[in-house]
Amino acid sequence: MQADEEKSYDLIRRHLLKARGFDISGYSRSFLGRAVRKRVGRSGCRHAMEYVALLRKSEDEINELIAALSVNVTDFFRDSGAFEALTEQVIAPLASLKIGLCWSTLRIWSAGCATGQETYTIAICVAEELKKIEQGGDLVVRIQGTDLSRAALNVAERGMYSEAQVKAIPKDILSEHFIKDDSGYQVSPGIRRMTRFSQSNLLDSPSQKFVDLIVCRNVVIYFSRPMHDVLVRNFHTALRPGGCLMLGRTETLMGPPRRLFEAVDHENRIFRKSDDEHAVS
Ligand SMILES: C[S@@+](CC[C@H](N)C(=O)[O-])C[C@H]1O[C@@H](n2cnc3c(N)ncnc32)[C@H](O)[C@@H]1O
């Protein structure tokens, strides 16, 4: 039984890598075991080997398993200092620049947005900044949240959060940008208008183009080195010249793709797309 289970995990690992480039070889055995057992039960399979067969023929089941393996932990203003730095060093200058240009749009990609708290945090930072700028309200802002997990995106699209989920939000921000009702706190229409959500795999060719800023926090840590390289190259392609990338505080750019970016603020993991053409090759 034990040997069968081990064999099935190995087959699952190989299949996810081949089918989606999703590498779970770095995941702990107990974490992988919990996620697989959960999917075996929910999919109606009797054992892990039967589940391997299902996985081989069902794209939906691959999505479900990847979602179970992808930790959706998130929060509003997660690591608030990083968002202060992002606002000061990237959002404020970008907003001022764009206001000065007619018909321009500020494009931000919140990649691996989970249940939307990060995407709405960015939107609130932008809204607060635009309040300070004369004619700030005229700027078109498009913040695209993407994730692999459909279940997480459903929560993001609804934009409704519990008392416990909003506790990290400063009181003045909460009263200005959320509407409280019996079900919880709903993100205000003004903030929701800036945001869109869609499902996509970060390892596929980028769904976004000419983006001014990509925020991708606490996602790269799940990726193996080859997948990290694919992701960084995808981000480079999606950004407009001079666009910025923000990673999580424990993440960084590694190996050759590091040359595609230069550090703006190393502590807060903010990088700018390098304009050195040789870096791209
Ligand atoms: C820990 S959450 C991070 C959420 C948010 N960025 C934050 O820092 O609070 C990681 C998210 O990455 C998503 N994810 C993992 N691998 C992905 C992939 N290949 N493509 C898209 N999203 C992915 C997971 O579904 C999960 O929602």
The ligand as an SDF file (V2000), in Angstrom:
LIG
                    3D

 27 29  0  0  0  0  0  0  0  0999 V2000
    0.4650   32.3410   -1.1190 C   0  0  0  0  0  0  0  0  0  0  0  0
   -0.6250   32.8940   -2.3720 S   0  0  0  0  0  0  0  0  0  0  0  0
   -0.0410   34.5520   -2.5790 C   0  0  0  0  0  0  0  0  0  0  0  0
   -1.1600   35.5390   -2.6710 C   0  0  0  0  0  0  0  0  0  0  0  0
   -0.7380   36.9910   -2.7690 C   0  0  0  0  0  0  0  0  0  0  0  0
    0.1150   37.2270   -3.9040 N   0  0  0  0  0  0  0  0  0  0  0  0
   -0.0550   37.4370   -1.5060 C   0  0  0  0  0  0  0  0  0  0  0  0
    1.1670   37.5570   -1.4570 O   0  0  0  0  0  0  0  0  0  0  0  0
   -0.7610   37.6640   -0.5010 O   0  0  0  0  0  0  0  0  0  0  0  0
    0.0290   32.0890   -3.8400 C   0  0  0  0  0  0  0  0  0  0  0  0
   -0.9360   32.1150   -5.0070 C   0  0  0  0  0  0  0  0  0  0  0  0
   -0.2310   31.7700   -6.1960 O   0  0  0  0  0  0  0  0  0  0  0  0
   -1.0930   31.0200   -7.0190 C   0  0  0  0  0  0  0  0  0  0  0  0
   -0.2920   30.2370   -7.9840 N   0  0  0  0  0  0  0  0  0  0  0  0
    0.5930   29.2390   -7.7190 C   0  0  0  0  0  0  0  0  0  0  0  0
    1.1130   28.7660   -8.8620 N   0  0  0  0  0  0  0  0  0  0  0  0
    0.5520   29.4770   -9.8650 C   0  0  0  0  0  0  0  0  0  0  0  0
    0.6770   29.4570  -11.2900 C   0  0  0  0  0  0  0  0  0  0  0  0
    1.4930   28.5980  -11.9020 N   0  0  0  0  0  0  0  0  0  0  0  0
   -0.0630   30.3430  -12.0220 N   0  0  0  0  0  0  0  0  0  0  0  0
   -0.9000   31.2080  -11.4030 C   0  0  0  0  0  0  0  0  0  0  0  0
   -1.0660   31.2790  -10.0600 N   0  0  0  0  0  0  0  0  0  0  0  0
   -0.3600   30.4270   -9.3070 C   0  0  0  0  0  0  0  0  0  0  0  0
   -1.8490   30.1450   -6.0390 C   0  0  0  0  0  0  0  0  0  0  0  0
   -3.0670   29.6630   -6.5870 O   0  0  0  0  0  0  0  0  0  0  0  0
   -2.0610   31.1070   -4.8580 C   0  0  0  0  0  0  0  0  0  0  0  0
   -3.2990   31.7500   -4.9270 O   0  0  0  0  0  0  0  0  0  0  0  0
  1  2  1  0
  2  3  1  0
  2 10  1  0
  3  4  1  0
  4  5  1  0
  5  6  1  0
  5  7  1  0
  7  8  2  0
  7  9  1  0
 10 11  1  0
 11 12  1  0
 11 26  1  0
 12 13  1  0
 13 14  1  0
 13 24  1  0
 14 15  1  0
 14 23  1  0
 15 16  2  0
 16 17  1  0
 17 18  1  0
 17 23  2  0
 18 19  1  0
 18 20  2  0
 20 21  1  0
 21 22  2  0
 22 23  1  0
 24 25  1  0
 24 26  1  0
 26 27  1  0
M  CHG  2   2   1   9  -1
M  END
$$$$
